[in-house]
């Protein structure tokens, strides 16, 4: 393949811009904000699950408390009814009086036990409600932190994309003056190894950092200026300059 020496040298500028674009893409992929967003998003998902569990527990305890309080009310109603019968003097039989008094004592004991149950459930419900509040506060904190990370990420994206657009614009201007066949070869080699062209500097390929043999240098020295030569080691296009050591 043949191409004007100036067109070949232009590939070095294209390669430099491509390297800059690669660095920008790497920077975009490795922003610390990306890890922050991922970590905080995961934490939000965990909090959402924990909040549902805590709210479910608080709801169950609320229903248990309502049932226990209903049981207390029912027993209290029976105690009041029996006490009124006892106080009215309507029960005169010693046996019936003893039975009624015994029932009242049993009901009061039952009422006391149920009231203890209500207190226990209330304490557990208060703890569950407090956990819900704490988790929701954590959720609000993490949500705010996530939004802050997303804002910084988006600002970095915008800056990087702006630089990338500038690099791409400069590249488009350069490649417009590169012959199509030379550019196609460059793009193919770049796709294969990441770098399509490298300078021959001091008898050394700056693409693979390999010092060329005397035979290879003689071959390149003998090639016409418009001949497109390549490194025998990495197969990249070797661009000759006054610093090539030829």
PyMOL commands that set and color helices and strands:
alter all, ss='L'
color gray80, all
select helices_A, chain A and resi 5-29+32-88+94-175+180-193+214-222
alter helices_A, ss='H'
color red, helices_A
select strands_A, chain A and resi 197-201+204-205+210-211+229-230+237-240
alter strands_A, ss='S'
color yellow, strands_A
deselect
rebuild
show_as cartoon
